């Protein structure tokens, strides 16, 4: 019986050891016979029991195995499956026993169903099957588990017949690692393939196993040629950084294989068939066998041929750079062109062997030698010192002028374009470069030698660099000359501007003082007229000299606040003292210019005599007092009428009319005085609301029509149909319009006309509403226009009122963010206009 059959049998056997009785010996048998029978019976019993024990042990192993094992018959029916399926997939064995092997397709992952089906197909097509494959099986809870499946056909038939043994082994712990390794290998090969650096994989014997595309490109050999090569096969191609052949044992790759030590930045030359040398920077690193590899190394290299050529060129350029640096130093240290040009010639001599070096400058149609360095021993170069030649007479000069490029003549005898002159018969090689300024050739830098073949085209770039520096030196010299001329011109302009500024300051009617740290550093003529001090007496003196120190000790004029910042303006009023002792009131406007390191705060102070303004303010105060006093007159009339009312009650209508008139006059005067006081204290508060100007005008006109009718004055209104909305205090704007209309009635003669217009005007910010009150009264003389809105100012003294209406109207309009203007010609009436911001966009039709 084979293992598969044993498994199937063990699964069916459930034998329990039973104590069987030994058969009794038949009557007539001897004891010996009985003993032999017992022994045979015991032996048979022992063999049977031993078989049961083996099957029980095997059954135990099957029941507790870590794999899922199932037995299939020749029809592919699962006859037995181990209980481990319950633990590993969550399905009971009875779910599979008796079912076809194709039942696994129901649980296989969709991507793996074809793999499982193909394995089942091969199992049915062959008698002896040894199949292995991997697939994902769905667990009872829905997740998938990776299994390695195998089919094994038994060598001998089982009883009952057994076709195959199906084993599933859980590889979920191994599969992610395999997938990760496979992905890592794919990424590794992808990275290697796109690296610009060449990569060779070499085994422990030094044989090239693989290479990337960069290695094929750099070495110009296909992978099929490189793979399989050993060091001894290509060592003859290689040379060291000094150009000598490399011994095999000294080759970096061999060293790494022998010692295990990495070799880095090893310079290796590869001789090519065309005679050129490819220079590489080589790095080698061992592959650690413990990491899963088989030993060997990784060699990486990249092409440094350009770098090697650059190194050679760098040594040649170093001398050029040092010479150019010295020339640049001369350019920055002096503006003397001759000194710089001499330094250029000296530095050129450090790079080139020559007999003479000269700088020629083109002046008109000729080129003359400006500077020369003569190194001839026989004095042949002295003839060059005074050369003055036509600039277009030589082919070399014409070439440089026309192309702007340097030129080299290696052998003057063999050059048909070379034109010898007596001074240059000894010259056998020539190197020249044009000196160009602003795209125009202004001279030449020439090198001459009696040695043929000394100069070549390789020297053109070097000589051109020195020619450019010569051009810079000449440019600097010209710029310096131009700068000196411009400085002289600018100095004259500044002198004129200073004189103009002095004239402006001296002609200014306001005093101007410039201070540093509260000391006077400048004072114009106006301040000397205001204070009586001369400029010489004021300069250097503290500002406290000009004001009463007892009364004004804390004035900003004496100690400007340290918190002032440049550009900030500060205003103040102080009582200043004239040189003769008189005192006057000055208005100060201080502008801060900032601080200096040692002089303190710098300020410009404008000083204005406001004594008259203060006098006007005092006059106003007196007028208010006078106006208050004037209240006594209507008050007396009021008291008198009350007395008469008691005495003569029959004249009640007459007394009431007088009382109304008196009380109204008193009320208007008191309200005007109170408003004026509120404006001065900033105590007026507006209660804005959205109102229409048309309704406001209509209401004012209705109230004033009765008064106008007494003088037979006609009031007309010109109002637009579309409402003009403004955000305003209704009562205050009513007061403004009432003042303007009342003022027009007062100054319009009997039978006159007043027209009130409401319109829109456009300014830089858009549309605004305009209300104009126009009369045909006597008009206003131009001398009164500037004062018409000042408090207590009256054009005609015979008119009633205290002169406050227009002043209050202006304050209220400006408080609303508007403006008020007056237009008038004597004899043609006056027009007072107020402008206010519209509360809604205009024209309304555009927004409907």
VENMOTA-V324751 format. One record per backbone hydrogen bond with DSSP energy under -0.5 kcal/mol. NH is the residue of the N-H (numbers start at 0). CO is the residue of the C=O. E is the energy in kcal/mol with one decimal. If there is no record, write none. Layout:
# VENMOTA-V324751
nh->[NH	NH]
co->[CO	CO]
e->[E	E]
This chain:
# VENMOTA-V324751
nh->[5	6	7	8	9	10	11	11	12	19	28	33	34	35	36	37	38	39	40	41	42	43	44	45	46	47	48	49	50	51	52	53	54	55	56	57	58	59	60	61	62	63	64	67	68	69	70	71	72	75	77	78	78	79	81	84	85	86	87	88	89	89	90	94	95	96	97	98	100	102	103	104	105	105	106	106	107	108	111	112	112	115	116	117	118	119	120	121	122	123	124	125	128	130	132	134	136	137	138	139	141	144	146	147	148	148	149	150	151	152	162	163	164	165	165	166	166	167	168	170	171	173	174	175	177	178	179	180	181	182	183	184	185	186	187	188	189	190	191	192	193	194	194	197	199	200	201	201	202	205	207	208	209	211	215	216	217	218	219	220	224	225	226	227	228	232	233	233	234	236	237	238	239	242	245	249	250	250	254	255	256	257	258	259	262	265	266	267	267	268	269	270	270	271	274	277	278	279	280	281	281	282	283	284	286	287	290	291	292	293	296	297	298	299	300	301	303	304	307	308	309	310	311	312	313	314	315	316	317	318	319	320	321	322	323	324	325	326	327	328	329	330	331	332	333	336	339	340	341	342	343	344	345	346	347	348	349	349	350	350	351	353	354	355	356	357	358	359	359	360	361	362	362	364	365	366	367	368	369	369	370	372	374	374	381	382	383	384	386	388	390	392	394	397	398	399	400	401	402	403	406	408	409	411	413	414	414	415	417	419	423	424	426	427	428	429	430	431	432	434	435	436	439	441	441	442	443	444	445	445	446	447	448	451	452	453	458	459	462	463	464	465	466	467	468	469	470	471	472	473	474	475	476	477	478	479	480	481	482	483	484	485	486	487	488	489	490	491	492	493	494	495	496	497	498	499	500	501	502	503	504	505	506	507	507	510	512	513	514	514	515	516	518	519	520	521	523	527	528	529	530	531	537	538	539	540	542	544	545	546	547	548	551	554	557	558	563	566	567	569	571	573	575	575	576	577	578	580	583	585	586	587	587	588	589	590	591	592	593	595	599	601	602	603	604	605	606	606	607	607	609	609	613	614	615	616	617	618	619	620	621	622	623	624	625	626	627	628	629	630	630	631	632	633	634	635	636	637	638	639	640	641	642	643	644	645	646	647	650	651	654	655	656	657	658	659	660	661	662	663	664	665	666	667	668	669	670	671	672	673	674	675	676	677	678	679	680	681	681	682	683	687	688	690	690	692	695	696	697	698	699	700	701	702	703	704	707	708	709	710	710	711	712	713	715	715	717	718	724	725	727	727	729	729	732	733	734	735	736	737	738	739	740	741	742	743	744	745	746	747	747	750	751	753	754	755	756	756	757	758	760	762	765	767	768	769	770	771	771	772	773	773	774	775	777	783	784	784	785	786	787	787	789	791	792	792	793	796	798	807	808	809	810	811	812	813	814	815	815	816	817	818	820	822	824	826	827	828	830	831	832	833	834	835	837	838	839	845	846	847]
co->[1	2	3	4	5	6	7	8	8	17	25	29	30	31	32	33	34	35	36	37	38	39	40	41	42	43	44	45	46	47	48	49	50	51	52	53	54	55	56	57	58	59	61	167	66	165	79	163	76	72	98	70	76	70	68	81	82	82	83	84	84	85	84	91	92	92	77	95	75	99	100	101	101	102	102	103	103	135	108	108	109	111	112	113	114	115	116	117	118	119	120	121	126	150	148	146	144	106	142	88	138	136	134	168	132	146	166	130	164	128	71	71	151	69	163	149	164	67	147	145	145	170	170	171	173	174	175	176	177	178	179	180	181	182	183	184	185	186	187	188	189	190	191	300	298	209	199	296	206	202	228	200	200	198	211	212	213	214	215	215	221	221	222	207	225	229	229	230	230	233	234	268	243	239	237	246	246	247	250	251	252	253	254	255	283	281	264	265	279	238	277	236	268	275	271	269	276	267	301	265	279	299	262	297	295	285	287	288	287	294	201	284	199	282	197	280	278	278	303	304	305	306	307	308	309	310	311	312	313	314	315	316	317	318	319	320	321	322	323	324	325	326	327	328	329	334	335	336	337	338	339	340	341	342	343	344	345	346	346	347	347	351	447	447	372	445	370	357	443	367	441	360	365	362	362	388	360	386	358	367	358	356	354	372	378	379	380	381	383	366	364	389	416	393	394	395	396	397	398	399	431	429	407	427	410	410	411	413	414	417	420	421	423	448	448	408	446	406	444	442	433	439	436	434	439	434	359	432	357	443	430	355	428	449	409	450	455	456	458	459	460	461	462	463	464	465	466	467	468	469	470	471	472	473	474	475	476	477	478	479	480	481	482	483	484	485	486	487	488	489	490	491	492	493	494	495	496	497	498	499	500	501	502	503	504	606	604	521	512	602	518	600	515	540	513	513	511	523	524	525	526	527	533	534	519	537	517	541	542	543	574	546	547	551	554	554	560	591	564	589	587	585	573	583	545	581	530	577	575	573	607	571	585	605	569	603	567	601	601	599	595	593	514	590	512	588	510	604	586	605	584	607	609	610	611	612	613	614	615	616	617	618	619	620	621	622	623	624	625	626	627	628	629	629	630	631	632	633	634	635	636	637	638	639	640	641	642	643	647	648	650	651	652	653	654	655	656	657	658	659	660	661	662	663	664	665	666	667	668	669	670	671	672	673	674	675	676	677	678	677	677	685	727	688	725	723	691	692	693	694	695	696	697	698	699	700	703	704	705	706	707	708	707	751	713	753	755	716	722	690	688	725	686	727	728	729	730	731	732	733	734	735	736	737	738	739	740	741	742	743	744	710	748	713	773	715	754	771	717	769	767	765	762	760	835	758	833	756	769	831	754	771	829	752	746	780	780	781	781	783	783	784	786	802	789	802	791	794	795	803	804	805	806	807	808	809	810	811	812	813	812	834	832	830	828	777	824	776	822	772	820	770	818	768	766	724	724	842	843	844]
e->[-2.3	-2.7	-2.2	-2.7	-3.4	-1.9	-0.7	-1.0	-1.4	-1.1	-2.0	-2.9	-2.7	-2.5	-2.4	-2.4	-2.6	-2.5	-2.6	-2.8	-2.7	-2.4	-2.6	-2.6	-2.6	-2.5	-2.4	-2.5	-2.0	-2.0	-2.1	-2.1	-2.5	-2.5	-2.5	-2.7	-2.8	-2.3	-2.2	-2.6	-2.4	-1.3	-1.0	-2.5	-0.7	-2.8	-2.9	-2.9	-2.0	-2.0	-3.1	-3.2	-0.7	-1.2	-2.4	-1.6	-2.1	-0.7	-2.4	-2.3	-0.8	-0.9	-1.1	-1.7	-1.9	-2.4	-3.9	-2.7	-2.2	-2.0	-1.7	-1.5	-0.5	-1.2	-0.6	-0.9	-1.2	-2.4	-1.8	-0.9	-0.6	-2.0	-2.6	-2.3	-1.7	-2.2	-2.2	-2.1	-2.0	-1.8	-1.2	-0.9	-0.7	-1.0	-2.1	-2.0	-2.9	-2.9	-3.9	-2.4	-1.9	-2.8	-2.6	-2.7	-3.1	-0.6	-2.0	-2.1	-1.9	-1.3	-2.3	-1.5	-2.6	-3.0	-0.5	-2.5	-0.6	-2.6	-2.3	-2.2	-0.6	-0.5	-2.8	-0.9	-2.2	-2.9	-2.8	-2.8	-2.7	-2.7	-3.0	-2.6	-2.1	-2.8	-3.0	-2.7	-2.3	-3.1	-2.8	-2.0	-1.3	-1.0	-0.5	-2.3	-2.9	-2.5	-0.6	-2.8	-2.5	-2.1	-2.2	-3.8	-1.2	-1.5	-1.5	-2.4	-3.0	-2.4	-1.1	-1.1	-1.0	-1.7	-2.9	-2.6	-1.9	-2.2	-0.8	-1.1	-1.5	-1.3	-1.2	-2.2	-3.7	-2.2	-0.9	-1.1	-0.6	-1.1	-2.4	-2.2	-1.9	-2.1	-2.9	-2.3	-1.4	-2.8	-0.6	-0.5	-2.5	-3.2	-3.1	-2.9	-0.6	-2.6	-1.7	-2.9	-0.6	-3.4	-2.0	-3.3	-0.6	-2.8	-2.8	-1.9	-2.8	-0.6	-1.6	-1.7	-0.9	-0.5	-2.7	-3.0	-2.7	-2.8	-1.8	-1.0	-2.9	-0.6	-2.6	-2.3	-2.5	-2.2	-1.9	-2.5	-2.7	-1.7	-1.2	-2.4	-2.0	-0.9	-0.9	-3.3	-2.7	-2.2	-2.7	-2.8	-2.3	-1.9	-2.8	-2.5	-1.9	-2.2	-2.0	-1.2	-1.5	-0.8	-1.9	-2.7	-2.1	-1.8	-2.1	-2.1	-2.0	-2.2	-2.3	-1.5	-0.6	-0.7	-0.6	-1.2	-2.0	-0.5	-3.2	-1.7	-2.0	-2.1	-2.9	-0.5	-2.7	-2.5	-3.2	-0.5	-3.3	-0.5	-1.5	-3.6	-2.5	-1.9	-3.1	-0.6	-1.5	-3.2	-3.6	-0.6	-1.4	-0.8	-1.5	-1.2	-1.5	-2.7	-2.4	-1.3	-0.6	-2.6	-2.5	-1.9	-2.5	-2.8	-2.4	-1.6	-2.6	-3.4	-0.6	-2.8	-0.5	-0.7	-0.6	-0.7	-1.3	-0.7	-1.7	-0.8	-1.3	-2.9	-2.0	-2.7	-2.3	-2.7	-1.7	-3.0	-0.7	-3.3	-1.3	-3.3	-0.5	-1.0	-2.4	-2.6	-2.7	-0.6	-2.7	-2.4	-2.0	-0.6	-3.7	-1.0	-1.8	-1.4	-2.1	-2.0	-1.5	-1.4	-1.9	-2.2	-1.6	-2.1	-2.1	-2.1	-2.4	-2.3	-2.8	-3.1	-2.1	-2.3	-3.4	-2.8	-2.1	-3.0	-3.2	-2.6	-2.0	-2.8	-3.1	-2.3	-2.3	-3.5	-3.0	-1.9	-2.1	-3.2	-2.4	-2.2	-3.1	-2.8	-2.0	-2.8	-3.1	-2.5	-2.3	-2.6	-2.8	-2.6	-2.0	-0.8	-0.5	-2.3	-2.4	-2.2	-0.5	-2.8	-2.2	-2.8	-0.8	-2.9	-3.5	-1.4	-1.8	-1.2	-2.0	-2.0	-2.2	-2.3	-1.4	-2.3	-3.8	-2.2	-1.9	-1.8	-1.8	-1.0	-1.7	-0.7	-2.7	-1.5	-1.0	-2.2	-1.4	-2.6	-2.4	-3.0	-1.9	-2.1	-0.7	-3.1	-2.6	-4.4	-2.7	-2.1	-2.3	-2.9	-3.3	-3.6	-0.5	-1.9	-4.1	-2.8	-2.2	-3.0	-0.7	-1.7	-0.6	-3.0	-2.3	-2.3	-3.2	-2.6	-3.4	-0.5	-1.9	-0.5	-2.1	-0.7	-2.7	-2.0	-2.4	-2.3	-2.4	-2.5	-2.5	-2.4	-2.5	-2.6	-3.0	-2.3	-2.7	-4.0	-2.9	-2.2	-2.3	-0.8	-0.9	-1.9	-1.0	-0.8	-2.0	-3.2	-2.4	-2.6	-2.6	-2.8	-2.6	-1.9	-2.0	-2.7	-2.4	-1.7	-1.8	-4.1	-1.7	-1.3	-2.3	-2.8	-2.0	-1.9	-2.6	-2.7	-2.2	-2.7	-2.7	-2.4	-2.1	-2.5	-2.7	-2.7	-2.2	-2.5	-2.9	-2.5	-2.2	-2.6	-2.8	-2.4	-2.1	-2.5	-2.6	-2.0	-1.7	-1.0	-0.7	-2.5	-0.5	-0.6	-1.8	-0.7	-2.6	-2.3	-1.6	-2.6	-2.5	-2.2	-2.1	-2.7	-2.4	-1.7	-1.8	-1.5	-2.3	-2.3	-1.1	-0.6	-0.9	-1.4	-2.8	-2.1	-0.6	-3.1	-3.2	-0.6	-0.7	-2.5	-2.5	-0.8	-0.5	-0.8	-2.8	-2.2	-2.0	-2.1	-2.5	-2.4	-2.4	-2.3	-3.0	-3.1	-2.5	-2.1	-2.5	-2.7	-1.8	-1.0	-0.5	-2.6	-1.8	-3.2	-2.8	-2.9	-0.6	-2.5	-2.3	-2.6	-2.7	-3.3	-1.4	-3.0	-2.9	-3.4	-2.5	-2.4	-0.5	-3.1	-2.9	-0.6	-2.5	-0.8	-0.9	-2.3	-0.6	-0.6	-0.6	-1.3	-0.8	-1.0	-1.9	-1.5	-1.5	-0.9	-0.5	-0.5	-1.3	-2.6	-2.4	-2.5	-2.0	-2.4	-2.5	-2.6	-1.9	-1.2	-0.6	-1.5	-2.6	-1.6	-2.6	-2.5	-1.4	-3.6	-2.6	-0.9	-2.8	-2.4	-2.4	-2.3	-2.6	-2.4	-0.7	-3.3	-0.6	-1.2	-1.8	-0.7]
